[in-house]
Amino acid sequence: MNGLVEYEASMLVDLLESGDSLRVHMFMDAMGMPFDVQDRLLNEFSGLKHVDQQQIADIIEDQGQHSLSSHLTL
């Protein structure tokens, strides 16, 4: 797995566990993530029974793959 994704996932786990949704959004914004993608990811994160770095990283990577394939098919 990409080291950057692992770092982002680690930070998101910490922020999600703190319950500070504003900081979560600010971090995702700093990642260069569009607001619609942030909302999709947060929706997926909220469905997790336990916030885990690996699960968060997998979701981030899946979203990245989805976004990339969407751009390539346009």
C-alpha positions as CSV (number, residue, x, y, z in Angstrom):
1,M,0.0,0.0,0.0
2,N,1.1,3.5,-0.7
3,G,2.8,5.2,2.2
4,L,0.9,8.4,1.6
5,V,-2.4,6.6,1.8
6,E,-1.3,4.9,5.1
7,Y,-0.4,8.3,6.5
8,E,-3.7,9.8,5.5
9,A,-5.6,6.8,6.9
10,S,-3.7,7.1,10.2
11,M,-4.5,10.8,10.5
12,L,-8.2,10.2,9.6
13,V,-8.5,7.5,12.2
14,D,-7.2,9.9,14.9
15,L,-9.4,12.7,13.7
16,L,-12.5,10.4,13.4
17,E,-11.9,9.0,16.9
18,S,-11.6,12.6,18.3
19,G,-15.1,13.3,16.9
20,D,-14.0,16.7,15.5
21,S,-15.8,16.7,12.1
22,L,-14.5,20.1,11.2
23,R,-10.9,18.9,11.5
24,V,-11.7,15.8,9.5
25,H,-13.1,18.0,6.7
26,M,-10.1,20.4,6.9
27,F,-7.7,17.5,6.7
28,M,-9.5,16.0,3.7
29,D,-9.5,19.5,2.1
30,A,-5.8,19.7,2.6
31,M,-5.5,16.3,0.9
32,G,-7.0,18.1,-2.1
33,M,-10.2,16.1,-1.9
34,P,-13.3,17.6,-3.5
35,F,-16.3,18.0,-1.2
36,D,-18.4,15.4,-2.9
37,V,-15.7,12.8,-2.4
38,Q,-15.3,13.9,1.2
39,D,-19.0,13.3,1.7
40,R,-18.9,9.9,0.1
41,L,-15.9,8.8,2.1
42,L,-17.4,10.1,5.4
43,N,-20.6,8.2,4.6
44,E,-18.5,5.0,4.1
45,F,-16.5,5.6,7.2
46,S,-19.7,6.1,9.3
47,G,-20.8,2.6,8.2
48,L,-17.8,1.0,9.8
49,K,-18.4,-0.7,13.1
50,H,-14.8,0.0,14.2
51,V,-12.6,2.7,12.7
52,D,-9.5,0.9,11.6
53,Q,-6.5,2.3,9.7
54,Q,-6.5,-0.5,7.2
55,Q,-10.2,-0.2,6.4
56,I,-9.9,3.5,6.0
57,A,-6.9,3.1,3.7
58,D,-8.8,0.6,1.6
59,I,-11.7,2.9,1.3
60,I,-9.4,5.8,0.3
61,E,-7.7,3.6,-2.3
62,D,-11.0,2.3,-3.7
63,Q,-12.2,5.9,-4.0
64,G,-9.0,6.9,-5.8
65,Q,-9.3,4.0,-8.2
66,H,-13.0,4.9,-8.8
67,S,-12.1,8.6,-9.5
68,L,-9.3,7.6,-11.8
69,S,-11.4,5.2,-13.8
70,S,-14.2,7.9,-14.1
71,H,-11.7,10.4,-15.5
72,L,-10.3,7.9,-18.0
73,T,-13.7,7.0,-19.4
74,L,-14.8,10.6,-20.0
